[in-house]
């Protein structure tokens, strides 16, 4: 059964580790992440962007697939199904479809409007036992058309949004989505520390986890980050493994064209990436 992400992230923050949010794109992705979480006895959050939701045939399709796998693959570790960077309307769609967690990305609204909409969604989510993440300060890179420059959030604005009762908070600390450019300045631990000083026990979320050096990840966890989003890294691993298979001509040997064979190296690559992240984040054996 899906659970909200509130308890697992409270435990993570108190225990000084982080739970990975791994975005899903199809059945192989979902199965690879769930099996890896179970094998490593780790809590996990499945992230779904609006674009991926549309791609996979809609939110209800995803809820059906995930719930089916939890039962048939005997997944017993805590699993949350979370809308990533949701608009106001899609937060409602996902809550109606059976998601156990949503993120409202109101970072492009003026702060007053972000506050008003967040407040309403917090009340609605909590009425239904669903966890909710909010974002302050836009996170750089491009995610489903929302573009930012890797800026740092204002800690006072973070405090204002935290006080609305959100369960965990994403704040820009120089992190960006996608691949990091060669001239990237690194995370702003000063900003992260200032945010944690004002938001206390609230679990903080680090978006754009792909390509941040391991020592920075560990320092961010020590400063209150309890959820780290990983998306691009699984995509790169999947693409590289698939490319290798095709370039070796394996799809032309025997029944190598069978999708169950063709997609197997990519599936294994996702599993390896997820396992590596769970070890780095410290969530192994924390289910
Ligand atoms: Zn993000």
Boltz pocket constraint, residues with backbone or C-beta under 6 A from the ligand:
constraints:
  - pocket:
      binder: B
      contacts: [[A, 85], [A, 139], [A, 143], [A, 177], [A, 207], [A, 208], [A, 229]]
      max_distance: 6.0
